[in-house]
Amino acid sequence: MPSRRRSARARILVVADRLFYEHGIRAVGVDAIAAGAETAKTTLYSHFRSKDALVVAYLQQRAQHERERLERELAARAGSPADRILHLYDLLADELAAPGYRGSPFVNACVELGRDHPAVAVARDHREWMLATITTLAAETGAPDPVALAAQLRQLYESAAVSSQLADASAVRTARAAAAVLVSTSGFAAASVEPPPTSADRPRAHHSSPSTTRISLPGEALSRSGTPEAHRLVTFLNSAHLPDGDDQLADERAGTWLAEWLPPSGRDAPETSGKRGGTAAAAELLILREGLRQLAAINCGAPADPELVARAATVWGHTPLVVDLATAAQPQLIPAADPKPRPTEPPERSADHTADADADEETPRRVVAVLGSDYLAVQARGEWPRLKVCASPECRWAFLDTTRNRSRRWCAMGGCGNRAKNRAWRERHSLVTTKSV
C-alpha cells in the first residue's frame, strides 16, 4: 500500500507538471490531472489537500530539478569563477532553445496567480537561491561588493529570459556580453548601488553646458525617499495624464519636455531639441512608456497587457545600446554609434535643417538608453516593487510606495483610494440587495 500511494503521487505530479506548464495553471482543472494520472479525484486529494497545494508541489519539484541541474553543470565547468558566472548564460541559452520551452515556470506562475498565492513564495525562494548562487561566484572573483554585482548579474539573466520569449534571439548573447563587462569591472559594478552623483559632479565629454531647467515632479515624488532613477521613471510615466487625455509627448510640447527630462540623467539633449516645436515624441517612446506602465501596474496587483509589454521589449531590443564605463561614475547605457552610413544630403538642405534632423534621431535613442539604465538600476536595488501605478482605473498615476510594507495601491491625488473603496462597497451592497430580493 505505501508504495502504491507513492506511485500515485508521482503520477499526479508528472501529469500536473506537463499540463500546468503547457496550458497554464488556471486553465487546467483537477479532473484533467486525475484522468491523466489514471487515478480518482479522491486519491489526488489524499495526497494534495487542494489544487493550490498541488501547484506548490509542482513548483517545488521544478525548483529542485533546476537547482540540481545548475549545480551539476557549474561543478563540471572548468575555469575561473568569472567563467562559471558567464556559463550560467550559456546554460540559459540552451534552456531557451530546448523544444517545448514556454517560459520560466516560476514567472508564468507569478503572472497567473498573483503575489498572494502560496506558490509564489516558492518562486521567490528559487529566485533568492539563484541570487545566493551568483553571489557566491561573485565573491570568488574578488569583487569588492559581490552582493551588488550578483544583483545586477541576476537582473541581466532574468531580463534575457523574458526578452527571449518575445522573439529576441540575441537577448542572451547581449546579456552575456554585458555580464562580462560587469564582472571584469566589478569595482564599477559595486559603485552602482550608491546614489549617483549629480550631473554637475560627473565628468562630461562632448556635451554642451548643462541646462538648469528641471521638470516639476508631483508633490509625493519630491520626498527624499527613492533614488533619482526611480523618480525619473515615475516622471516619465506621468508625462501622460490618462483621465483627461493630456499627453505631453503627443504634441508640440514633446521636444521641450524631453529636453528638460534628460539633463538629470547626466546627458544633455541636443541643442535643437525643443526649439523647433510642432512635433510629437517618437512613437517608440510612447510604446516604452505604456509598456513600463503595464509592468508597474503588476506591483499593485493588476494584470499586465502582454501585447503592450512585448511591444516595449521590442523597442529596447531594436535600439542598439552599449555600456559606457568612461564618462560617468557608474556604468550606464548610451546609444551605440549608428553603423549605417549617412547618405549625402541634397544641396538644397541647409546645415541647420541637417542638425535638426540629427537631433530628432538622437533624442529618442538617448531617452531609450536613459530608461534602460534607470530600469536596470531600480531593479538591481530592489526598488522596482515600490514603483506603482494607481489601482483606480480612472487614474493610473505613477507613484513611489514609501510605506514600510509596500501596501499602497492608490496615489495621493483626488481621493483615488476612497473612490475605489466606495465603489467596492456599492458593488457588495448591490450584491446583498439582489440576493435578498
N, C-alpha and C positions, 0 to 999 in steps of 0.2 A: 504493500500500500504506500509507504513513504516514497519509494522510487517512482511509482505511478504519478503521485502528486507533483514530484519534481519535474517529471516529463511533461505533464500537462502545463505546468507553469512555464517551462521552457518553450513549448509550442506556442503558447499565448503570446509570449514576448517576441518571438520570431515574427509571427503574423502582425502583431501590433507595430513592430519596428518597420516592417515593409509598408503597411497601409498608411501609417501616420506620415512617413517620410514621402511617399509617393503622392498621396491625395490630400494631406493636411489633417491636423488633429481634429478640428471641429467637423470636418466632412465625414469622418469615419465613426460609426457607432459600435457599441459593444456587440451587437448582433452579428455584424460582419466579422468582427475579430473572433468571436466564439465559433462561427461557422467555418472560418478559415483554419482555426486550430483544431477543428473536429472535436469540440467539447461543448458542454452545456453552459449556459449563462450562469447557472448556479455554481458550477465549478470555477468559472472565471472570477466570480465574486468571492469565492472562498479563498482565492489567492490574492485578490486585489479588492479592497473594500469598495472602491468606486472607480469610475473612469479616470478621475483625477489622479488616483493612486497609481493606476496603470501608466498614465502619461509620465509621472515622476519616475517610475521604474524604467520606462523606455529611455528617458534622457540620461538616467544614471548609467544604464548599460552602454549607451552611446559614448558618454564621457569616459567610462572605464576603458573601452576599446580604443578611443582616441589617445588617451594618455599612454596606454601600453604601446601603441604604435609609435608615437613620437619619442618616447623614452628609448625604445628599441633602436630606432633609426639614429637618434643622436648618439647613443652609446657606440654604435657601429661606425660612426663617422670619424675618420681620422682628421687631424688638423688642429688648428688653434681654436680657442673659444669663439673668436670672431667668425671663423669658417663655419662653426656649428650654428651660430646665430643665422648666418645667411642661408645655411642649409634648410632652416625652417621654411624659408620662402620657396626653396626648390620643392620641398615636400608639399607645400600648399599648392604649387602649380600642378604637381602630379595628382593631388586630390581633386582639383577643379577639372582636370582633363579626364577623370575616370568616367566610364559610361554610367549613365543614370544619375549623375550628380545634380542635385536640385537645391543647392544652397546649404548653408550651415543649419543643421537641425536645431541648434540652440537659438540662433537668430530667428529662424522660422517660428519656433515655439513662442518666443517673446512677442513677436509681431501678432501672432494669432491669439494668444491667451491674455495679454496684458500683464502689467507688473505685479498684480496681487495674486496671481495663480501660484500654487506651491511649486509647480515645475520650474518656474522662472528662477527660483533660488538655486536649482541645480545648474542652470545656465550661468548664473552669476558665479557660483563656486568654480565651475570649469574655467571661466574667464580669469578668475583670480589665480587658479593653478597655472594657467598659461603665463600670466604676468610673473608669478614666482619663478617659473622655469626660465624665462628670459632674463629675469633679474639675476639669477644665479650665474648664467652665462655672461651677462654684462659685468658682474663683479670680477669674474675670472679674466676679463680683458684688461682690468686695471683702471676702468673708468672711475673718475672721481665721484660721480653720483650715479651709481648703477640703477637706482630706483627710477630716477628721471629718464635715463636712457632707455630703460626697459619699457616705461610707459609710452614713449614715442615709438619704439620699435613695434610694440603691440598694436598701436594705433595704425601704423602703416600696414601691418599684417591684416588687420580686420578690414581696413578700407579697401585693400586689394581684393579681398574675398568678395566684398559687396560689389565693387566695380566690375569684377569679372562676371558676376551674374547679369550685369547689364550690357553684355556683349563687348566689353573692353578687353580684348585678348592680351593687350600689353600691360595690364594693370599690375600683375605680379612682378613682371620684369622691371617696371618702373619703381615699384615699392622696394624691390631688392637693391636696386641701384641707390635709392635714397637711404636705405638702411646701411649700405656700405659706407656712405658718406658720414652718417651719424656715428657709426662705430669707429671710423678712422679719425674722427674729430670729436671724440667724446667730451672733451673739455667744453666745446661749444654747446654740445647737446645738454650737458649738465647746466650750463648757464641759462638755457632757455626756460627753465622753470621759475626763474626770478622775474619780477615785473620788469618789462622792457624800459630802457631809458627813453626820455622824451626825444622828439625829433631834433631838438636843438643840441642835445648831448651826443648824437650819433655822428660818426664821420660821414661826410657827404661827398659824393662823386658824381659829376655830370648832372647836377641838379641846379636849378635856379634857387634864389633865396626863398626860404620857406614862407608860405602865406600865413598871415596872422588871423585869418577868418576861421572861425570854428562853428560847427553845427550846434544848435541848441538842442540838448537832449531832454527827454521827459524828466520831470522832477525826480522820480524814483531812480532814474539812471544816473543822476548826479551824486548819488550816495557813494561813499568811499569803498563799499564792498564790491568785489568783482574787478577783474583785470581790464585793462584798456581793450584787449582783443574782444572780450565778451561784450563790452559796451558798444564797440564798433559794430559787431554783428546785430545787436539789438537796434541800433540806429539805422542800419541798412534795411532791416525788415520793416521798420516803421516809416520808411520813405513813402509807403502807401498807406493811407487811412481807409481801410475797406468799408466802414459803414457809410461814408459819404462819397466814396469813389475817387477821392483826391489822391492822385499818384504823381509824386514829384519827378519820377523817372520817365513818365509817359508823355511829357510835353517839353516845351522850350526851357523849362527850369532845370532839366536834367544836367546840362553841362555845368552850370554853376553849382548845383548840389554836389555833383561828384568831385568838382574841383575843391570844394570845402571839406568833403568827406575824406579824401585821400591824404592830405598832409599829416594828420595824426598818426598815420601808419609809417611815417618816415619816408614817404615817396611823394614828391610834388607832382601834381597833374601837369601836363604840357601847358605851355604858356597860352595857347589858343583856346584851351578848354574853357567853356563858359562864356567866351567873348562873342562868339558868332550868334548863339541863340537860335531858336526856331527848330531845333531837332530834339527828338526824344533819345533816351538811352538805347544802346544796342539791345536787340531782342534777347541775346544770351544773358544779359544781366537781369532782366525781368524773370527769365526762366530760373536762374540761380536763386533769386530771392524767394520765389514761390516754392522751390524745392527745399530750401532751408526752413521755410515756414512750416512745411509739412513735417519735417524731422523734429522741429521744436514742439510741434503740437503733440507728438508722442509723449513728451515729458509731462504733459497734462492729462495723459490717458486717452487722448483722441487718436483714432486711426489715421495713418498717413495715406495719401493718394499715391500708389506705387508708380503711376504714369508720370506724375509731376516730379517725383524723386528721380526716376530714371532719366528724364529729360535733363535735370540738373547735373546728374552724374555724367551724362554725355557731353555737356558743355565743358566740364572740367577735363574730361578725357581727351577732348579735341583741342584744348588750348595748351600749346607747348610751354611748359614751365621748367625752370631749373632752380636748384638750391643755391642761394647766394650766401657765401661764408665770409665775404671780404668787406662789405660796406655797412655792416650792422653788427651790433653787439651779440647777436644770436642768429642762427640760421633762419632764412626766410625765403619764400618763393618769389621769384621775379619772372617776367615774361622772357622766354628764350628769344634769341635773335631770329628774325624772320629768315628762314632758309631759302625762300623763293626770291629770285632776282626781281628787282622792280623794273617794270617796263619804262622805256624812255617817255618822259612826259611830252605831250604835244606842245609845240612852241607857244600856242595861244594861252596856256595856263600860266598864271603868274606864280612867282615864288611864294607869295602869301597864301595863295589858294592851295599850293602843294603842301605847305606847312600845316595848314588847317586840316587837310585830308590825312596827313600823317598823324596828327593829334587825335583825330576821330578814330583811327585804327588803334592807336596805342593806349588810349584811356581805358577801353573795355578790357584789354589784356591786363593792365595794371590792377583794375578792380578785381578781376578774377583771381589774380595772384594774391592780392591782399586778403580776399575772402578765404582762399585756400589756406594761407598761413594762419589766419586767425582761427579758422575752424579746427585745424590740427592742434594749435596751441591750447585752445579751450578744452578739446578732448583730452589732450595729454595731462592737463592739470586737474582733470576730473570736474571741470566747471560745467560741462555741457548739460547735465541733467537739470541745472538751475536755470537754463535759458528756455523760456516757455512762451507760448502764445496764449492769450486769454481764452478760457474754455467757453466763453459766451460766443455763440455763432454770429451774433450781430457785431462783434468787436474784433477779435483776433489780433489784438495789440500785443506786441512782443514786450517782455519784461524779464528781469532777473529775479528769481525767487531767492530772497535773502533770509528766509526763515531757517531755523536750525534743522528742522526735519524735512525741508523742501515740500511743504504741504500746500502751498498756494496753488490755486487753479485759475484765479481771475486776476486781472490787472486792477490798478487802483483808480481807474477812470470811471466816472459816472455810475458807480454802484453796480458794476457788471455782476459781481458775486451775488448781490441782493436780488437782481433781476432773475438770475438763474435759479436761486433758491425759491423765489416766489413762483416761478414757472413750474418747478418740480412739485411744489405744494399744490398748485392748482391741478396738475395732472393727477396726483394721488387723490385729491379731494373729488375730482370728477369721476375717477375710477370707483371710489367708495360709493358715491351717489348713484352711479349707474347700477352697481351691484345691488344696492338696497332697493332700488326701484324694481 
